[in-house]
Amino acid sequence: MYKKVLIKPDGRQLILYARHPIAEGIQATSPGTDPPGTKTHLRWHPLRGEWVAYASHRQNRTFLPPPEYNPLAPTTDPAHPTELPPGEYDVAVFENRFPTLTEHAEEPAPPAIVPTRPGKGACEVVVFTQDPASSLGALPLWHLEELLEVWADRYRELGKRDDIDYVMPFENRGVEVGVTLHHPHGQIYAYPFIPPVPARELAQQSAYWQEHGRGLLADLIGEEIADGRRMLYTGEQAVAWMPVFARYSYEVWVAPRRAAGSVADLDAAERADFARALKTVLLKYDKLWEKPFPYIMVFH
């Protein structure tokens, strides 16, 4: 995979990825020159024991624009630049103009009632393809494998930062779940703490290992495969299934067979099979009602 790092006119970073060398001379573009918002902060929720993020500038983000004003499509008119430059590349990643978390977060006002802290971290947009009519499930397998490499690259790079404790790639698809841009894309949130749900999952897995000397997820996968009724994909390196303890309708898990700490720990064979498992699930979703299926996908 080839990678080119550029800086936008407003100071944000843009990273282009491709299977082939990326041409020299590509210039980063931006819809504006104002720097991204920095008034992000966290407030402590004393009853839930967790931090809550606030970023009022996100109310100004682009909301369901018509196709001719798609900010995630490559720029066609230099007088009206988008987030992406023209050129031959497969995937693009850039810093969000309207971040919930940012390394440039300002100090919040003095605490009132509950503790506060700057909303340090990172928020990135991952544009899956230049084709606005495509979708994650419609991408060819090679493209999905490359996207997994992109997520792994960002996981490693963001994870190096001292102000980041947890990196979470995700995708929201469909206006039903609040999507404001139709172009196929996801996001990456990098937190200054481990969010509550993955923190509990990690604690449960640690306790299980201490008691049994085996991995909890590996045991669950083995039992689901043996049962067979909820399996959607069973590959040599990856599996997809509806867990017996699912909390949501149509909830599906995709996982490598080998225990891996993150997407960055997958080898080439595992990425290839994981891509097949993911594509299988997404195609099944869209066939369920013969229409684009809305969902929230989270790596954790």
C-alpha positions in Angstrom: 0.0 0.0 0.0 1.2 3.5 -0.9 0.6 6.6 1.2 1.0 10.3 0.7 0.6 12.9 3.5 -0.5 16.4 2.5 -1.5 19.6 4.5 -4.7 21.4 3.6 -4.9 25.2 3.3 -6.6 25.4 6.7 -3.8 23.4 8.3 -5.5 20.0 8.6 -3.7 16.8 7.6 -4.9 14.8 4.5 -3.6 11.3 3.8 -4.1 9.5 0.5 -3.8 5.7 0.1 -3.5 3.6 -3.0 -2.3 0.2 -4.3 0.0 2.0 -6.7 2.4 4.9 -6.4 0.5 8.2 -6.0 1.4 10.9 -8.5 3.5 13.9 -7.4 2.0 17.3 -7.6 -1.4 16.6 -6.0 -2.4 19.6 -3.9 -4.6 19.2 -0.8 -7.9 21.1 -1.0 -10.4 22.4 1.6 -13.9 23.8 1.5 -12.6 26.7 3.6 -9.6 28.3 5.2 -10.8 28.7 8.7 -9.1 26.3 11.2 -11.2 23.5 12.7 -13.1 24.1 15.9 -11.1 23.9 19.2 -13.9 24.6 21.8 -14.3 21.0 22.7 -14.5 19.8 26.3 -15.4 16.9 28.5 -17.7 17.0 31.6 -17.8 14.3 34.2 -21.1 12.4 34.7 -21.1 11.6 38.4 -23.9 9.0 38.3 -22.6 7.0 35.3 -19.0 7.6 36.2 -18.0 8.6 32.7 -16.9 11.6 30.6 -19.4 13.3 28.3 -18.1 15.2 25.2 -19.3 18.6 24.2 -18.5 20.4 20.9 -21.1 23.1 20.0 -19.4 23.9 16.7 -20.6 20.6 15.3 -24.0 22.2 14.8 -22.4 24.0 11.9 -21.3 20.9 10.0 -22.6 20.2 6.5 -26.0 18.6 6.5 -27.3 16.4 3.6 -26.1 18.6 0.8 -27.3 18.0 -2.8 -24.9 15.8 -5.0 -23.4 18.8 -6.7 -22.1 20.1 -3.3 -20.8 16.8 -2.0 -17.8 17.8 0.2 -16.4 14.2 0.1 -16.2 14.0 -3.7 -13.0 14.9 -5.5 -12.8 18.6 -6.4 -13.9 19.3 -10.0 -14.1 23.1 -9.8 -11.1 24.8 -8.3 -13.2 27.8 -7.4 -15.3 25.5 -5.2 -13.0 23.0 -3.6 -14.1 20.0 -1.6 -12.3 18.0 1.0 -10.5 15.9 -1.6 -8.3 16.8 -4.5 -8.6 15.2 -8.0 -6.2 12.3 -8.6 -5.7 8.5 -8.7 -6.0 7.1 -5.2 -8.4 4.7 -3.4 -8.9 5.9 0.2 -8.5 9.3 1.9 -8.3 10.2 5.5 -8.4 13.7 6.9 -8.9 15.6 10.1 -12.5 16.5 10.7 -13.4 20.2 10.3 -15.9 19.8 13.1 -14.2 17.6 15.7 -15.6 16.3 18.9 -12.0 15.7 20.1 -8.9 17.5 19.0 -5.3 17.8 20.1 -5.8 21.6 19.9 -8.7 21.6 22.4 -8.9 24.8 24.5 -9.1 24.9 28.3 -12.8 25.0 29.2 -14.4 27.5 31.5 -13.9 27.0 35.2 -15.7 23.9 36.4 -19.4 24.4 37.4 -20.9 21.7 39.6 -18.9 18.8 37.9 -15.3 18.5 36.8 -14.4 19.5 33.2 -11.3 19.0 31.0 -10.2 19.8 27.5 -11.6 17.5 24.8 -8.2 16.2 23.8 -7.9 13.4 21.2 -8.6 13.2 17.5 -11.4 12.9 15.0 -10.8 11.8 11.4 -12.9 11.2 8.4 -12.2 8.1 6.3 -13.5 8.4 2.7 -13.9 4.8 1.5 -14.0 5.5 -2.2 -14.2 8.4 -4.7 -17.5 6.9 -6.0 -20.4 8.7 -4.3 -22.9 6.0 -5.4 -21.0 3.1 -3.9 -21.1 1.7 -0.4 -18.8 -0.3 1.9 -20.5 -3.6 1.0 -20.3 -2.8 -2.7 -16.5 -2.4 -2.7 -14.5 -5.2 -4.2 -12.6 -7.4 -1.8 -9.2 -5.9 -2.7 -10.5 -2.5 -1.8 -11.9 -3.8 1.6 -8.5 -5.3 2.3 -6.8 -2.0 1.6 -9.3 -0.2 3.8 -8.5 -2.6 6.6 -4.8 -1.7 6.1 -5.8 2.0 6.2 -7.6 1.5 9.5 -4.6 -0.4 10.9 -2.2 2.4 9.8 -4.3 5.1 11.5 -4.7 2.9 14.6 -0.9 2.6 14.9 -0.2 6.3 14.2 -2.9 7.7 16.5 -2.0 5.1 19.2 1.5 6.5 19.4 0.2 9.8 20.8 0.6 10.4 24.5 -2.9 12.1 24.7 -4.7 9.0 23.2 -5.7 5.9 25.1 -8.2 4.3 22.7 -8.7 4.4 18.9 -12.2 3.5 17.5 -12.9 3.3 13.8 -16.6 3.3 13.0 -19.2 3.8 10.3 -22.8 5.2 10.5 -24.8 4.3 7.4 -28.2 5.8 6.6 -30.2 8.9 7.6 -32.1 6.6 10.0 -29.1 6.6 12.3 -28.3 10.3 11.8 -25.9 10.3 8.8 -25.5 13.8 7.4 -23.4 13.0 4.3 -24.4 10.2 1.9 -20.9 9.7 0.3 -19.4 6.3 1.6 -17.3 7.2 4.6 -16.6 6.4 8.2 -14.8 8.1 11.0 -12.2 7.4 13.6 -12.5 8.7 17.2 -9.3 8.6 19.3 -10.1 9.1 23.0 -8.0 10.3 25.9 -9.5 7.5 27.9 -11.0 4.0 27.3 -14.7 4.4 26.7 -17.0 2.6 29.3 -18.3 -0.2 27.1 -14.9 -1.4 25.8 -13.4 -0.9 29.3 -16.0 -3.3 30.7 -15.4 -5.8 27.9 -11.7 -5.7 28.6 -12.2 -6.2 32.3 -14.5 -9.2 31.6 -12.0 -10.8 29.3 -9.2 -10.2 31.7 -11.2 -11.8 34.6 -12.1 -14.8 32.3 -8.5 -15.3 31.4 -7.4 -15.2 35.1 -10.1 -17.8 36.0 -9.9 -20.2 33.0 -6.5 -19.5 31.3 -8.3 -19.1 28.0 -9.7 -16.3 25.9 -13.3 -15.4 26.4 -14.0 -14.4 22.9 -12.2 -17.5 21.5 -14.4 -19.7 23.6 -17.6 -17.9 22.6 -16.6 -18.2 18.9 -16.0 -21.9 19.3 -19.3 -22.5 21.0 -21.2 -20.5 18.3 -19.5 -22.5 15.5 -20.4 -25.7 17.3 -24.0 -24.6 17.6 -24.1 -23.3 14.0 -27.6 -21.7 14.1 -26.4 -18.1 14.2 -23.3 -18.3 11.9 -23.3 -16.0 8.9 -19.8 -16.7 7.7 -17.3 -19.4 8.7 -13.9 -18.9 7.2 -10.4 -20.2 7.9 -9.3 -16.9 9.4 -12.5 -15.0 10.3 -16.1 -15.6 11.3 -19.4 -13.6 11.4 -22.3 -14.5 13.6 -25.3 -13.2 15.5 -24.4 -13.6 19.2 -26.8 -15.6 21.4 -26.7 -12.6 23.8 -27.4 -9.9 21.1 -28.8 -6.7 22.6 -30.1 -5.3 19.3 -32.1 -6.6 16.4 -29.9 -7.7 13.5 -26.8 -7.4 15.7 -23.8 -9.1 14.0 -20.2 -9.6 15.2 -17.2 -10.1 12.8 -14.0 -11.3 14.3 -10.7 -13.1 13.4 -10.4 -16.6 14.7 -7.0 -15.8 16.2 -7.0 -13.5 19.2 -5.9 -10.0 18.1 -5.7 -6.8 20.1 -6.8 -4.6 17.1 -7.1 -4.5 13.4 -3.5 -3.5 13.3 -2.5 -7.0 14.5 -4.1 -8.9 11.6 -1.8 -10.4 9.0 -2.5 -10.4 5.3 -4.4 -13.7 5.3 -6.5 -12.6 8.2 -7.3 -9.3 6.5 -8.4 -11.0 3.4 -10.7 -13.4 5.2 -12.0 -10.6 7.5 -12.8 -8.6 4.4 -14.8 -11.5 3.0 -16.7 -11.9 6.3 -17.5 -8.2 6.4 -18.6 -8.1 2.8 -20.8 -11.1 3.3 -22.6 -9.5 6.3 -23.1 -6.2 4.5 -24.5 -7.9 1.4 -26.9 -9.9 3.5 -28.0 -6.7 5.3 -28.9 -5.1 2.0 -30.7 -8.2 0.7 -32.8 -8.4 3.8 -35.3 -5.7 2.8 -34.0 -5.2 -0.8 -32.8 -1.7 0.1 -29.7 -0.1 1.6 -29.7 -1.3 5.2 -28.9 1.4 7.9 -26.4 0.3 10.6 -23.7 1.4 13.0 -20.5 -0.5 12.7 -17.8 -0.2 15.4 -14.4 -1.7 15.7 -13.6 -2.5 19.4 
